Amino acid sequence: MSTQIKISITKRRTSEVLAIAAMILLAVDIADTFIAQGEYGFLQLTDQQRGPLVGIPSMILFFISCNRI
């Protein structure tokens, strides 16, 4: 394989890994939100803490994964 193809495959795999990590983080956030119902979920975070600590990093990972393609 040429170097350019190897780099393209590596970028694609990196992008896929970042997107999967973002989806897992988002799924954990959603599950914790449903379990919490206004109280503490299994992450022991309030609604105000959960957004910046779990929601924003998942969005950042999605944006990074889109830019890696």
Contacts in CASP RR format, 6 or more apart in sequence:
PFRMAT RR
TARGET T0000
AUTHOR 0000-0000-0000
METHOD contacts of the structure
MODEL  1
MSTQIKISITKRRTSEVLAIAAMILLAVDIADTFIAQGEYGFLQLTDQQR
GPLVGIPSMILFFISCNRI
11 68 0 8 1.000
11 69 0 8 1.000
12 69 0 8 1.000
14 68 0 8 1.000
15 65 0 8 1.000
15 66 0 8 1.000
15 68 0 8 1.000
15 69 0 8 1.000
16 65 0 8 1.000
18 61 0 8 1.000
18 62 0 8 1.000
18 64 0 8 1.000
18 65 0 8 1.000
18 68 0 8 1.000
19 61 0 8 1.000
19 62 0 8 1.000
19 65 0 8 1.000
21 61 0 8 1.000
22 58 0 8 1.000
22 59 0 8 1.000
22 61 0 8 1.000
22 62 0 8 1.000
22 65 0 8 1.000
23 58 0 8 1.000
25 54 0 8 1.000
25 55 0 8 1.000
25 57 0 8 1.000
25 58 0 8 1.000
25 61 0 8 1.000
26 55 0 8 1.000
26 58 0 8 1.000
28 43 0 8 1.000
28 54 0 8 1.000
29 50 0 8 1.000
29 51 0 8 1.000
29 54 0 8 1.000
29 55 0 8 1.000
29 58 0 8 1.000
31 42 0 8 1.000
32 41 0 8 1.000
32 42 0 8 1.000
32 43 0 8 1.000
32 45 0 8 1.000
32 50 0 8 1.000
32 54 0 8 1.000
33 47 0 8 1.000
33 50 0 8 1.000
35 41 0 8 1.000
35 42 0 8 1.000
36 47 0 8 1.000
36 50 0 8 1.000
38 46 0 8 1.000
38 47 0 8 1.000
40 46 0 8 1.000
43 50 0 8 1.000
43 54 0 8 1.000
45 53 0 8 1.000
45 54 0 8 1.000
END
